[in-house]
């Protein structure tokens, strides 16, 4: 079965406070690149899992590069990770999701950027995850769970399938920004002032908890 890559959206979540540095850099750098540069963005995830992705888990179909050398995206908004962050389990204040934005693109755009790419069939920070670098293997993903709001128990891992782009994702490839509320939307639009061809900024409360 051939899947239409123009219809497969990918979503990167980040704190809105990181947008000025992302804009200044012209896009999203991988965690590995940020650490080498000595950058200190606002962290929203688990620090121990970040280290695992940087030093332990590799992507065999991309020359065994570490997961942390890729810019990560989910295949859906309202990810299990966002719930974890919003509950305060990663060290952030509970209820912090209002400050987190979804940067949206498509798999067609991402795979056409001329960089190594891969995707996982579950959480790329877990040792049991498999990785693929061919479009035909998209059928290995559990799209019913990825597109569902019911992902408890064992379904959680498969819900967290990721798209990975090596090293850098250019800002020009971001097509939309999803926000929790109108206040965050206004903050984002203010940051984007003066940007040529800015992505569409929208309030999507259904992408949040």
VEXDREN-2710 file (C-alpha; in Angstrom, 1 decimal):
% VEXDREN-2710
k/r/px/py/pz
1/UNK/0.0/0.0/0.0
2/UNK/1.4/3.4/-1.0
3/UNK/0.7/6.2/1.4
4/UNK/0.3/9.9/0.4
5/UNK/3.2/11.7/2.1
6/UNK/1.5/15.0/1.5
7/UNK/-1.2/13.9/4.0
8/UNK/1.1/12.6/6.7
9/UNK/1.6/15.5/9.1
10/UNK/4.5/15.6/11.5
11/UNK/4.5/17.5/14.8
12/UNK/7.4/18.9/16.9
13/UNK/6.6/20.2/20.3
14/UNK/8.6/22.9/22.0
15/UNK/8.2/25.6/24.6
16/UNK/7.2/29.0/23.1
17/UNK/10.2/30.5/24.8
18/UNK/12.5/28.6/22.4
19/UNK/11.0/30.2/19.3
20/UNK/13.3/33.3/19.2
21/UNK/16.4/31.0/19.2
22/UNK/14.8/28.7/16.6
23/UNK/14.0/31.7/14.4
24/UNK/17.5/33.1/14.8
25/UNK/19.0/29.7/13.9
26/UNK/16.8/29.4/10.8
27/UNK/15.3/26.2/12.1
28/UNK/15.4/23.3/14.5
29/UNK/18.8/21.8/15.5
30/UNK/19.1/18.3/16.9
31/UNK/19.8/17.9/20.6
32/UNK/23.3/16.7/19.8
33/UNK/24.0/19.8/17.8
34/UNK/22.6/22.1/20.5
35/UNK/24.8/20.4/23.2
36/UNK/27.9/20.7/21.1
37/UNK/27.1/24.4/20.6
38/UNK/26.6/24.9/24.3
39/UNK/23.0/26.1/23.7
40/UNK/20.5/25.8/26.6
41/UNK/16.9/25.8/25.3
42/UNK/14.0/25.4/27.7
43/UNK/13.8/21.7/28.2
44/UNK/10.4/20.1/28.3
45/UNK/11.3/16.4/28.3
46/UNK/13.0/13.9/30.6
47/UNK/16.7/14.6/30.9
48/UNK/17.6/11.0/31.4
49/UNK/15.8/9.9/28.2
50/UNK/17.5/12.7/26.3
51/UNK/20.9/11.3/27.4
52/UNK/19.8/7.8/26.3
53/UNK/18.9/9.1/22.9
54/UNK/22.3/10.9/22.7
55/UNK/24.5/8.1/23.9
56/UNK/22.8/4.7/23.8
57/UNK/20.1/4.2/21.2
58/UNK/21.1/4.3/17.5
59/UNK/19.2/4.3/14.2
60/UNK/20.6/1.3/12.3
61/UNK/19.1/2.3/8.9
62/UNK/20.9/5.7/9.2
63/UNK/24.5/4.6/9.7
64/UNK/23.9/3.8/13.3
65/UNK/23.7/7.5/14.2
66/UNK/22.3/8.2/17.6
67/UNK/18.7/9.2/17.9
68/UNK/19.8/12.5/19.5
69/UNK/21.4/13.5/16.3
70/UNK/18.0/13.8/14.7
71/UNK/15.2/16.4/15.0
72/UNK/12.2/14.5/16.3
73/UNK/8.6/14.7/15.3
74/UNK/5.5/12.8/16.2
75/UNK/2.9/11.7/13.7
76/UNK/0.1/13.2/15.7
77/UNK/-0.6/16.1/18.1
78/UNK/-1.8/15.6/21.7
79/UNK/1.0/13.1/22.3
80/UNK/1.4/11.0/25.4
81/UNK/4.6/13.0/26.0
82/UNK/2.6/16.2/26.1
83/UNK/0.4/14.7/28.8
84/UNK/3.4/13.7/30.8
85/UNK/4.9/17.2/30.6
86/UNK/1.6/18.8/31.5
87/UNK/1.3/16.7/34.6
88/UNK/4.6/18.0/35.8
89/UNK/6.4/14.6/35.5
90/UNK/9.4/16.0/33.7
91/UNK/10.1/18.8/36.2
92/UNK/7.9/21.5/34.6
93/UNK/5.0/23.1/36.5
94/UNK/1.8/21.1/36.2
95/UNK/-0.5/22.8/33.6
96/UNK/2.4/24.1/31.5
97/UNK/1.0/22.8/28.2
98/UNK/-0.4/26.3/27.4
99/UNK/3.2/27.4/26.8
100/UNK/4.0/24.5/24.4
101/UNK/3.4/24.8/20.7
102/UNK/3.2/22.3/17.9
103/UNK/5.4/23.0/14.9
104/UNK/3.7/21.2/11.9
105/UNK/5.0/20.0/8.6
106/UNK/4.4/17.0/6.3
107/UNK/6.5/13.9/5.6
108/UNK/6.6/14.9/2.0
109/UNK/8.3/18.2/2.8
110/UNK/10.7/16.6/5.3
111/UNK/11.8/13.7/3.2
112/UNK/12.5/16.2/0.3
113/UNK/15.1/18.2/2.3
114/UNK/18.1/16.1/1.2
115/UNK/18.9/14.9/4.7
116/UNK/19.0/11.4/6.2
117/UNK/15.6/10.5/7.7
118/UNK/14.0/7.6/9.4
119/UNK/10.9/6.8/11.4
120/UNK/10.2/4.5/14.4
121/UNK/7.3/2.3/15.2
122/UNK/7.2/3.6/18.8
123/UNK/9.0/5.8/21.2
124/UNK/12.5/6.4/19.8
125/UNK/13.9/6.7/23.3
126/UNK/13.0/3.1/24.1
127/UNK/15.3/0.1/23.4
128/UNK/12.6/-2.1/21.9
129/UNK/11.8/0.3/19.0
130/UNK/12.4/-0.5/15.4
131/UNK/13.5/2.0/12.8
132/UNK/12.8/2.3/9.1
133/UNK/14.1/4.5/6.2
134/UNK/11.8/3.6/3.4
135/UNK/8.3/4.8/2.6
136/UNK/7.0/1.3/2.1
137/UNK/7.5/0.5/5.8
138/UNK/5.0/3.1/6.9
139/UNK/2.6/0.2/7.0
140/UNK/4.6/-1.0/10.0
141/UNK/3.1/1.8/12.1
142/UNK/-0.1/1.4/14.0
143/UNK/-2.0/4.3/12.4
144/UNK/-5.3/3.4/14.2
145/UNK/-3.6/4.1/17.6
146/UNK/-1.5/7.0/16.3
147/UNK/-4.8/8.7/15.2
148/UNK/-6.8/7.7/18.3
149/UNK/-7.2/9.5/21.6
150/UNK/-7.4/6.0/23.3
151/UNK/-3.8/4.9/23.8
152/UNK/-3.6/3.6/27.4
153/UNK/-1.4/0.7/28.5
154/UNK/0.6/-1.0/25.8
155/UNK/-0.8/1.2/23.1
156/UNK/1.1/4.2/24.5
157/UNK/4.4/3.1/23.0
158/UNK/3.0/2.7/19.5
159/UNK/1.2/6.0/19.8
160/UNK/4.6/7.7/20.2
161/UNK/6.0/6.6/16.8
162/UNK/8.4/9.3/15.6
163/UNK/9.7/10.8/12.4
164/UNK/13.4/11.8/12.6
165/UNK/15.4/14.2/10.4
166/UNK/19.2/14.3/10.7
167/UNK/20.8/17.3/12.3
168/UNK/18.6/20.2/11.2
169/UNK/15.0/21.1/10.1
170/UNK/14.8/24.4/8.4
171/UNK/12.2/26.9/9.6
172/UNK/10.9/27.4/6.0
173/UNK/9.7/23.8/6.1
174/UNK/7.3/24.6/9.0
175/UNK/3.8/25.0/7.6
176/UNK/1.7/25.7/10.7
177/UNK/2.0/26.3/14.4
178/UNK/-0.7/25.0/16.7
179/UNK/-1.3/26.8/20.0
180/UNK/-3.2/26.1/23.2
181/UNK/-5.2/29.3/23.3
182/UNK/-5.4/32.8/21.8
183/UNK/-2.9/34.3/24.3
184/UNK/-0.2/31.9/23.1
185/UNK/-1.2/32.5/19.5
186/UNK/-0.7/36.2/19.9
187/UNK/2.7/35.6/21.6
188/UNK/3.7/33.5/18.6
189/UNK/2.5/36.0/16.0
190/UNK/4.4/38.7/17.8
191/UNK/7.6/36.7/17.6
192/UNK/7.0/36.0/13.9
193/UNK/6.6/39.7/12.9
194/UNK/9.0/40.5/10.1
195/UNK/9.4/36.9/9.1
196/UNK/8.9/36.3/5.4
197/UNK/6.2/33.7/4.6
198/UNK/5.4/32.8/8.2
199/UNK/3.6/29.6/8.9
200/UNK/-0.1/29.7/9.7
201/UNK/-0.7/30.2/13.5
202/UNK/-3.8/28.6/14.8
203/UNK/-5.5/27.8/18.1
204/UNK/-6.1/24.1/18.4
205/UNK/-7.3/23.3/21.8
206/UNK/-8.1/19.7/20.7
207/UNK/-4.3/19.2/20.4
208/UNK/-4.0/19.6/24.1
209/UNK/-5.3/18.0/27.4
END
